[in-house]
Amino acid sequence: MYNYYEKTKTIQLTRGDTMQMGFNFTVMVGSQQVTDYKAVWHLKKNTGLRYPLLAQAPLKDGVLSITHEMTADLEAGQYWYDIEITAGDQVMTYGPYPFLLEPDVG
């Protein structure tokens, strides 16, 4: 099960659960709105370059899909996510925002 808190952009997920969540990005390159862009979700324990990437997933048609394997072996706690959007030679980052991984009983 997951929750998304719009005000803080926080995602809360039980460890090992799956989820699909849609994002509706308006991507501008200069004054042009573009629809041909790539978006990739990243998960780290903390922000900053020195922390390893724990999971990543491309968004397909604006939809983030998190699989069981992406969080099954992570400890419960707070992590950080962002979404890197690439359109042409422009790169934009949405985030970082909190990702709360709740413990499971299994």
DAGIUR-V901999 format. One record per helix or strand of 2 or more residues. SS is the DSSP state (@ for helix, = for strand). FROM is the first residue (numbers start at 1). LEN is the number of residues. If there is no record, write none. Layout:
ss=[SS & SS]
from=[FROM & FROM]
len=[LEN & LEN]
This chain:
ss=[= & = & = & = & = & = & = & = & @ & = & =]
from=[2 & 10 & 19 & 27 & 32 & 38 & 53 & 63 & 68 & 77 & 90]
len=[4 & 5 & 4 & 3 & 3 & 7 & 6 & 4 & 4 & 11 & 13]
